[in-house]
Amino acid sequence: MAAQSHPEVEPMDLIARVAQHFEDSVQTKLQAVEALAPPIAAAIETLTSGLIDGGKILVCGNGGSAADAQHFAAELIGRFEAERQELAAIALTTDSSILTAVANDYSFNQIFSRQVRGLGHAGDALVAISTSGNSTNVIEAIRAAHEQEMSVIALTGRDGGRIGEMLRDSDIHLCVPVERTARIQETHLLILHCLCDGIDALLLGVES
């Protein structure tokens, strides 16, 4: 068998490419901080107040945002950086029986909203994550949270999409105003870490 020839690959400066990702990520965060810091602080106060009053935090998202939902819940149930009591948080992305049953028997668009209606109550909070702001099942979860008189904190990107248009004045919108999904997701993770840190600071009186 004759050896196969391979097309020539243009040389690529991978170090520069990697460095550009770091630079872009840093610039995205720096450009967003002025707009995002006040609503993040408001979200910290809302979540902490709910937890102190006996409420819980429900979190949802798809794909990378599902991973972020689970990451956030894990740091509340477990710990972030300081030792403290467990905090009530549930990622709605983890129960395969619920997800597949609802998707099969009803619709994939209802996989989160049915859980919100079953688990959520007034005084609880929904943290809804969608990089595009257009995830239908996250939109339905927000609608369900409104029905249950829950607080809503939405993490989106770009122009906020349909989620940005449906939020109420009492909701908190944390929108990363860039187009690239990777940069939005990276900033969402930073936002979630800010929420964890702020909750700990308010609960434990941490100064630094």
Secondary structure, 3 states (H helix, E strand, C coil): CCCCCCCCCCCCCHHHHHHHHHHHHHHHHHHHHHHHHHHHHHHHHHHHHHHHCCCCEEEECCCHHHHHHHHHHHHHHCCCCCCCCCCCEEECCCCHHHHHHHHHHCCHHHCCHHHHHHHCCCCCEEEEECCCCCCHHHHHHHHHHHHCCCEEEEEEECCCHHHHHHCCCCCEEEEECCCCHHHHHHHHHHHHHHHHHHHHHHHHCCCC
